[in-house]
Amino acid sequence: MNFAPSPAHVLLIAIVLLSILLLLLRPRGIAEVWWIGSGAALLVILRLIPLRLAGQAIAQGTDVYLFLTGMMLLSELARYYGVFDWVSSIAVEHARGSCARLFTLIYAAGIVVTVFMSNDATAVVLTPAVLSAVRRSNAEPLPHLFACAMIANAASFVLPISNPANLVVYRAHMPPLGRWMAAFFLPSVLSIVVTYLALRWIFRRDLRCAVPHHHEHPHFTRAGKFVLAGIFVTAGVLLAASAMGKDLGLPTCISASIIAAVVMIAARTNPVRIARDIAWSILPLVAGLFVLVQAMEQVGAMQLAARLLVRADQLPAGAGAFLAAAVVGVGNNLVNNLPLGLIAGSTLRLMNAHGLIAHAVLIAVDLGPNLSVTGSLATILWLIALRREGVHVGFASFLKIGIVAMPLALAAAIAGAVLLR
């Protein structure tokens, strides 16, 4: 089907774009899920997308919903039982009076959390724990908070489980772990290293401070130790599933549920206390995004995007990869990387792309959001977490950091992908 500007198509596109815009702006503080859900419902009510196709689009996200459920449950267990408070406090203790060393340790903690628990866990749970620990150390908080925000995206394509956007882009066509590592390990390392060096340079003056040598870190309970062990067991299960080319959602959800049941029974914790603080609205939000993308497919937008990617792929010596990454990387910050990831994934499947262009698009979907606070769900959640703690980072303040760190890291990561072609 070709892209045709009929009145119905114009109305459909307007509803999709308005829904995404309202998701980013959140007028009157209304949660993102209501804007996306309303847009999806309106498309069905106005018969711009058949109910059957909307249902199929929602069903296609089953693996993503299961993955998110498991990761959110593990993250909440880690928060409730003090795992992240303990990790951040240990970092302060081992900084041995150096702000620069503290920054490096927090960045390293962010790498581990992002790689094995997803970037949303780094943004939502690790960030408040880091802020609390840094405040007690009397260090300037912003460098360490930006370390959490930036590494949440810079390390989010080390493994398939490191970012829900990876599942959104590939859906049922996730590459096996061996092929994933062959394609993305070097670009990930370059992304992490370059982002670190950029942040160290940007905050070089703030990191010349000193922090207290002694720090009383929270007591790490037996339940917390079990949760930490369970996180690594879950990561092992997911790595095994990925290596065998299996879907990741169900193993994630089952592993997290077993760990939660054992810990809460042993600690005699009311499950309601855990469940009520999980951001369940993310699940219908993602379902609504699947419907919006299916609607865009109805008007031929994916075919148009596929033709553009085919032309980029025809450019010489990897130039197309850099061009595609630049467009997708900036585009994340205009429409958010979840809907863009859905569109990109559908486009890649339509053109049956598996090579350098596909790798460049995935890298840009994950790393591009480091440009601004609107780039990814993780970054938006990071911003909300800071506001709850009385810290305000404006769009311009984030952009001032991101406009230096993101292009450098993206260029390095794409260069790594080109070397591996």
N, C-alpha and C positions, 0 to 999 in steps of 0.2 A: 504494500500500500504506500503510495507517495504522500508526502506531506502536502495537504491541501487546505488553504485558508477559508474553509466554509464557515458560516456563522456558528454552527455547532462546535467546530474545532476551535474557533477563536474563543468561544465561551469556556470550553474545556481548559484551554491553556491559561486563560485568565484566572480561573478558579484554582488551578494547580499553583501558579505563580503567587497568587494572593495568599494561599494557605501557607506556602513556604515563607513568604515575607512576614506574615503574622507570627509564625513559629519563631522567627529570629527576633522580632520586635517585642513580642509578648505584651500587647496593650493591656493596661490595667492590671498587669501581673497575672493574667489568665494563663494557666499552664499550657505548654506546647501541644500536649495531646489533644486538647479541645479544638485547636485551630486545624490541625491535620485531620482529626476525626471528622470534624464538621465539613471540611473540604471533600473528603472521601465520600461521606454520606450524601452531600449535595450532588456529586457526580452521579451517584446511583439514583437518587430521587428524580433528577432531571433526565434520566435515561441517557446520559452522555457516555456511560459505560454500563454494559449489561451486568445484572446482579450475579449471573453465573461467573463471568470473568473476574468480578471483584472478589468473589469467594475463592476462586482459583488462585488469585494473587495473594490473598491472605494465607491460604494453605501452603503456598510455596515457601513461606517464611517459617515453617514449623521448626526447622533445625536451628534457625537464628533465635527463636523464642526460647527454646530449651537451653541453648547455650547461655543466653542472657540471664535466664532464671537461675541457672547453676552458679554463674559468676557473681550475680548480685547477692545470692545467698551466702557464698563464701566470703565475699567482701564484708557483708554485715556481721557475720560471725567473727571475722578478724577485728572489726571495729569494736564490737560489743565486748569481746574478751581481751581487748587491749593489745593485740598483736602489733598494730601500727604505732600505737603510743610507745611500745617497747622498742620497736625498730628505730624510730626517730630519736628516742632518748639515748639509745646506744650510740647513734651517730654523733650526737652532741658530746657524749662522754669520751669518745675516741678521737674527737677533733683536736684534743690536747692544746686548746687555747688558740687555734687558728681558724679564722672564718673561712679561709680558702679551703682548708682541709675539710671543714664541716660541709661546705658547698659540694665538694667532691663526693663525700660519703652519702649525702642526701641524693645526689644525682645517681650514684651507684644503686642506692636503695630503690629509686624510681625505676631504674632499668629492670631490676629483678621483679618488682611488683608488676610493671607493665608487661614484661615478657611472659610471666607465668599466670597473671590474673587479669590481664587486659588493661587498656589505658584508662577506662572508666574508674577502675579501682584506685589508680594513682591519683586521678583528679578528685574523686569524691571522698575517699577515705584517708589516703596517705597525706594529702595536702593539709587538712585541719590538724592532724597529728604533728606534722612538721612545724606548722605555725605555732602550736602550743609549745613545742620543745624549743624552738628558736626564740620565742618571746622570753622563756625562762632563762635563756643564755644571754639575753640583752644584745643579741646580734641584729643587724638590719635584716628584716624578714623578706623583702622583695626579691633579692637574688635567689634565695632558697625556694621561694614560692614559684618563681619563674622556672627554676630547675624542674619542679614537679610538672608544671604545665607543658614545658617544651619536651621533656623526655617522654611524657605520656604519648606524644605523637611520633617523636623521633625513633623510638624503639618499638613502635606498634606493628612493624612488619617483620620482626625477627622470627616469629612463629605464627602459624595461622590463628592461634588462640589469643594473640596479643591485642587484637582489635576487632570488635564486632563488625566493623566495616569490611574486614577481609571475608567474612562469611556472606555479607551482603553482596559484595562484588562477584564472588565465585558461586554462591548458593550451592547447588547440588554438584558443582563441577570443581570442587576444591582439589588442587594438586596434592599428590602424596607428599609426605614430609621430606623425603629425599630430594624430590624435584623442587620443592619449595625452598629448601636450604641451599640448593645449588644455584637457584635464581636470585634469592634475596639476602643471603647471609652477608656477603661482601657489601652490597648497598646499605644494609642495616648498620654494619659496623662503621662505615663512612658517615652515615647520617648521625649516629650517636656521637662519634668523635668530633665532627665538625660543629654540631650543635653545642657540645660542651665547650669547645675552644671559643666559639662566638660569644657564648654567655660569659665565659671567664673574662674575655676582653671587654665586653659591654659593662660588666659590673666590677671591673678591676679596682676601682677606687673603694667601692663598698666592701670588698673582700680583703682589705688591708687591716681590718679590725682584729681585735682579740676577743675570745670568749672564755668564760671561767673554765679552769682545768677540771674542776670536780662538779659532777652533776648527779643528783639523786634520781635515778630512773625508776619508773613504775615497776612494782613487783609483777613478774611474769607468772601468771597462774597456771595450774595444771591444765585447765581447759584451754587456755591460750596456746600452750605448747602442743596440745593435741590438734587444735585448729591449724597451727603452722605446719605440723607434720602432714595433716590432711590436705593442705594446699599443695604440698610437693607431691603427695601421692596422686592427687587429681591431675597435676601437670604431667606426671609420668603416664597415667592412663590416657590422657589426651594425645601425648606424643606417640604412644603406641597405636592409638586409633588412627592418627594422621598418617603414620608410617604405613599402615595397612590400607590407606585410602578410604577409611570409613568416615561417616558423618560425625561431627564433634558434639552436636547438641545433646543427644540422649546420654552419652557417657558423662558429660559435664553435669547434667541435671541429676542423674542417678548418684554419682560420686558425692556431689554437694549435699544431696538429701540424706545419704547414709551418714556422712560426717556430722551434719547438723543434728540428726536424731541421736547419735551416740553422745555427742557433746552435751546437748541440752538435757538428756536423761541423766547423764553422770553429774552434771552441774545443777540439776533440778531447776532449770530455767523454763519459764513460761514461754512457749513458742510464739505467743502473740507479741511478746516484747521484741522478738527478732523480726517477725513478719511485718509489723506495723511500720518499721523504719525503712523497709525496702522500697525503692522507687518503682512500684509495679506499673506506673503509667507509661514507662518506657516500652512495654510490650504492645499495648494498643497503638502507641505512637509509631512504632516500626511497622505494624500491620497497616496502618493508614498510609504510610509512605509507600508500601508495596502496591496499594491500590492506586495511588497517584501516578506511580511509574507505569503501571499497567495501562492507565488512561493515556499517558503520553505515547505508549507504544501503539495505541489505537489510531492515533493521528499520524503515524509514520515518523515521529521524531527520532526514533532509534535508527531508522534507515538513513536519515540525514546525518546523524552523528557518525554512523558507520562509514559513510562515504568520506567524511572528513578525516576519519582515522586511517582509512585506506590510502588517501592522498598523503597523509603524514608518513605512512609506512613506506611510501615510494620515494621519499627523500633520501639522499645518499648518506652513508656512513653514520648512522645513528642520529642525524639531525632531526629526523621525525620524532624520535624518542624525546629529545629535549623540547621540541615544540609541543608535543602532546602533553608532556609533564607540566610545562609552563601554563598551558591553557587550563588543564584540569586543576593544577595547584592553586591558581588564582580563582578558578570557578568555585572551588570549595567554600571560599570566603564570601561568595555572593549568594549561594543557595544552601550551604551546609553540606558536609561530606556524606551524610547518610543518604539523602535523596540523590546526590550526584553519584555516589557509589552504586546505587541501584540502577541509575541510568547507564553508567559506565559498564556495569556488569552485563546488562541486557544488550548493550551495543557490542561488547566484545564477543558475546555468544552469537549474535546475529552475523558478525563478520568472521566467526570461527577463528579468532585471534588467540594465539598461544605463545607468541614469541616476544621480542623486545618491546614492541608497542604495548602489549598487554601488561608486561612487567612495569613499564614506565607509568602506565595509568594507575596501577595498584599502588605504586610508591607515591605518586602524586595525591591520590585519594587519602592516604594515611598521613603523609608529611606536610602536604599543603596547608592544613589548618593551623600550622604554627605561625602563619602570617597575621591572623587577627582572631579576636574572641568569638567571632561568628562562624569560624571554620568547621568546628566539629562539636558533637554532643559532649564529648569529654571536656573540651575547653569551656563550653557554656556551663557545664556542671562545676568546673573548677571556679569559675567566676561567681557562681551562686554560693558555693561553699565559702569563699572568701567574704562575701557580703554578710553571711550569717555570723562571721567572726569579726565584723566591723572593719574589714579591709576593702577598699574600693580601688579597682584597677579599671580605668576608663579605656574606651576603644583606642584613643590616640596613644595612650601609654603603652598598650600592648603592641600596637602597630609599630611603634618606635623600636621595639625590641625585635618583633617578628620580621620587619622589612630587611633586617640585617641577617638574622639567624636562618630564616626559612630558605631564601634563595640560595645561600651558600650550601646548606645541607642538601637541598634538593638537587642542585647541580652535581655535588659530589656523589650522591646516591645514584643518579642516572648515569654518571660517568662509570661508576662501578658496574652497573647493569650492562652498559655498552661493552665494557671489557670482557664480560662473561658471555657475550653473544656467540 
